[in-house]
């Protein structure tokens, strides 16, 4: 018979603590002295893991509890042959095992983030029914209108003109989307456009003002339609939510998944697509412009103009910041740490603008036939 562990027994009916000794007998059963309860198989109790000098808890199925600080005796019980909890205890007790488990978890997370989540989000997005995607997009529009966007200042005739052009750009095959083009004042989003999971594309007044030809706006609309054709916005929401679920599973923080799912409109407003997604949308726009006979230089032209505007705006902010800093040093402005958050975000603020993308549209200006 192994050595016993001294501690306190709680019967689960009252708060009274009974001083007692718990031993394991030859039948692999735990026995109390004094006999406050009958023998109980080790397999039928739950023994807490060893954490420093924290008392161990032996929990019985009927709600009774035994607490002891005699870790040596408890470790002996766990090492008994046939004890299913023993291997868990041995794994937890070995530093090398713990480090190995940590490495496996880290590898699993890395693989999931790099390949698993993007791959799974693509097929989940394609399989989701309209009963989910349409309300998600509708809610996103309401949230944006409430939080960041403003009513459009475009003339009704101009809106009708651009919407009629939009209808001519839509794919003829069945896509499952209820396409619509909406116009809004961009506010701090500035010149921008983004596609929502329900087939809605929002274009800001500031972006319309930047265009020197309607064909430039049409090229951007084709780019956004390309995002919809590949379910990019929905894939982004699924990917962000999947990462939150993975995080909550590993950390036990169940609120992480829910908070990110609720924040789907923020994900859409950021429109932070990967380079692969941008290339897919570019390819769709390029092919459709060639098919429709639209010169592809229009896309390159507005991209360059928006990039130039963003570059100048950044320089203006830097110059304004330098002047403000100098002024604060002279007059001792107490708001020294306040940041200037004014200004607009250009359409490609979160897109990977590169010379290669612009050159691609200039080099493919002729139809492929």
N, C-alpha and C positions, 0 to 999 in steps of 0.2 A: 504493500500500500504506500502511495506517495505521501509526502508531507502535506499537512493541511494549511489552509490560509485563514488567518484571523481577520475578522471584520465585523460588519453589522448587517443584519438581515431585516428587510422590510416586507411585511406580508402582503402589501398592496391594498389592505383594507383600512389600516390606520397609519398615522404618521410615526408611530413608535418604532424606535430602532432597538433591535435585539442583538446584544453581543453574542457572537457565535463563531464556530470554526467550520469551515467547509473543506471536505476531503473528497478524493476520488477513490472508489473501491475497485476491486478486481474485475467487476462487470462494467467498468467504464461509466460508472454512475456517480453523481455528486450526492454526498450525504452531509447533513447538517448535525452539528453537536452544539447544544441540545437538539433533539429531533423535532424541530419546528415544522418540518414537512417531510414527506417520504422521499426516498432516493429518486433522482432525476437523471436520465441519460444525458451525457455531455452534448450529444447531437441535438437535444431538445432545448438547449439554452443558447442565449446570444452573449458572447463574451466580447467586451470592447477591446479595441486595440491599445497597445501600450504607447502612451504619450508622456514622456518624461516621468515625473513622480505623481502624475494624476492618478487617483484611485481607479482601479478597474471595476467595471460594472458587469455582474453576471445577472442577466435578465431572464426570468422564467416566463413561460407562455401564459400563466395565469395572472401576470401583472406583478408578481413578487420580485424582489431585487436583493442582491447581495453585493456589498461594496467592500473592497479590500485593497490595501496598499502592498500586499505581499506578492509582488510581481513574479518572484522566482517560482512560487508554488503554481501560479496560474500558467506560467510558461511551461511548466512540467505537464500540466493537464493538456495543453494544446499540442505537446509533442507526442502524446500517446498514439500508438498505432491505431488506425481506423478513425481517427478524429478528422473530420472533413475540414475543420477550421485550421488545422495545423499548418497546411501548406501556405495558406494566406498569411498566417503569422510569420512564418519563416521568410516569405517574400518581403513583408513589411519590415522585418528586423535586419535585413541585409542591405547595406548601403549600395553595394554594387547592383543588386536587383532593383533598388529604387531608382538609381541613376539610369539603368537600362530601360526601365519603364518610362522614365521621363524622356529619354531619347526617342523611344518608340512613339510616344504621344506627340513630340515635336515634329517627327517625320510625318506622322499622320496628318497633322494640321497643315504642314507645308504642302504635302501632296494634295490635300483637299482644296486649299486656297488656290494653288497653281493650276490644277487640272480638274479635280473632282467637281467643285462648285460651278465653274464655267461650263463644263460639259453637261452637268445635270440641269442647270438652269435653262440651257438651250432647248432641251427636249420637254421639260416641264412647261415652258412658255408656249410651245407649239400645241401642247395637249390641253391647256386650260380652256374651259368653255367661255363663251361670251357672257354668261351670267356672272362671271367673276371679273373679267377684264373691263367690261363696260362700266359697271359701278365704280371700279377702281379709278378709271380715267375721269368719270364725272366728278368724283370726290376730289380728285387732284385739281380740276378746274376751279371748283368752289374754294378750295384752300388757297390756291394762288391768287384768286380774285380778292380774297379776304386779307391775305398777308402781304402781298407784294405788287400785284399788277393793278393797273388803273383802267378806267373806261377809255376806249379808243377815241382819238380826236380826228380820225380820218372821216372824210365826207362819205355819206352813204353811197353815192355814185361810185366813188373810188373803191369802196369795199366790194360792191357788186361786181365791178370790173375785174378785180383780182380773184374773187371767188369763181367767176366764170372761167377764168384762165386755169384755175386750180382743177376744176372738174375735167378739163381736157387732158390733164396730166395723170389722172388716176389709172391704175391698172384695170384692164378689161375683165380679167379673170376674177372669180369669187375669192375674196380674201378673208371674209369674216369680220371686216371692220365696217363701222358706220362713219365713213370719212366726213370730216367737216373742217373748215378753215375759219379760225377766229382771230380777231385782231384786238390787241390790248396795248395800253401804254406800258412800257417796260419798267418804269421807275428805275430803281438801282440796277436792274438787269440790262437796261439800255437796249442796244441793237441786238436782238436775240430771236431765236425761233427754236421750238422744241416739239417733239411728237409724244403724245400720251398713249397709253395702252389701248384705249378704246377707238383709236383712229382719228382723234382730234389733233390738229396741228395749230399751235398758237404762234403768231408772228407779231412782233411789236411794231408800233408806229415808227420807232427810231430806226429799225431795220429798213422799213419801207423808204424812209427819208434818205438813207444811205445809198439806195439804188439809183443808178443813172439810166437804167432801162428795165422794163418789166421782165425781160428775159433773165436778168440777174436774179430777180425774186423767184422766177420759175425754176431756175437751177437749184436754188436753196430748197424750194418746196420738194423737188425731186430727191434731193439729199435726205430730207426728213421722211419722205415716203419710203426711201430705202431703209431707213431705221425701222419703220413699221413693218416692212416686208420681212425683215430679219428678226422681228420681235425684240429689238435691242432694249427699249425702255423697260419692257416687262422682264426681260432677262436680268437687267440691273437690279430691279426690285427683288426678284427671287434670289439673286446672288447675295445681296445685302442681308436679306432676311435669313438665308441659309447660314451665313457667317455668324449672325446673331444667335441662331439656334445652336450652332457648334460651340460658340463662346459660352452660352448659358449651360450647355451640357458639361463642359469641362470645368467651369467655375462655380456652377450651382446658382448663378444669378439668372433666375427665370424671367426677370423683368427686361433683360436685354433684348430678347426676341420680340416681345410685344411692342416695346418702344420703337424699334426700328421699323416694324411693320406699319405702325401708325404714322411714322415719319416718311412714308413712301412719297408724298408730294415733294419733300425736300430732295429726295434722291432724283426725282424727275427734273426738278428745277436746276440741279447741279449739272445734269446731262453729261456727266463725266464718263464718256465712253472710252473703251480701250482703243488702241491703235488698230487692232484687227476689225473692230466694229466700225470705226471711221472709214477704213479701207473698203469694207463691204458696202457701206452707204455711198461712198464715192463711186464705186464700181457701178452700182445701180444707177446713180444719177448720170454718170458718163455714158453708159449704154443707152439709157432712155433719151438723153439729149441727142445722141447720134441718130437714134431711131426716129425721133420726132423732127429732126433737121434743125435743132437749136445749136448754134455755135457754142462749143464748150468753153470758149474764151470768156464767156459771161460769168461762169462760175469762178474762174481764175481771177477775173477782174474784181469782183466784189470781195473775194477773199483777201486780195492784196490791199484793197481800200480799207477794209475793216481792220486788218492787221496794222496798217499804217496809222489809222485813227487810234487804235489801242496803244501803239507805241508812243505817239505824241501825247496821249492822255497821261501815260505813265511818267513821261518826262515832265509834263506840267505839274503833276503831283509832287515829283521830286523837287522841282524848283520852288513850288509853293511851300513845301515842307521846310526847305532851307531858309526861305524868307521868314516863315513863321517861327522857326527855331531861333533865328537871329533876333527877331522882334521880342521873343520871350526872354532872351538873355538880357536885352536892354531894359525892358520894363518889368521883368520879374513876373511874367504871367503864371499864375498858380495852376493853370490847366496844361502844364508842360507835358504831362503824360497822355493827354487826350489825343486819340488818333482821328485822322480825317477820313471818314468813311463815305464821303460824297463821291460822285462820279458815276459813270456808267460802265457796264461790262459789255464788251463786244460779243458778237455772235459766237466767235470761236474762242472765248476766254478759257474754256475747259477742253477745247479740242486740240489735238496735237498738230498745230499749224507747222508745216514744213515746206521748204522750197520744192521738195519732191512732189508733194500733192499738187501744188500750183502748176509745176512743170508738166505733170501728167495730163492735166486738162488742156494745156497749151499744145502739147505734142500730139494729142488725139483729137484735134479740131475737125478732122475730115471724117465723114461717115465710113464705116468699115466695109462698104461695098464699092 
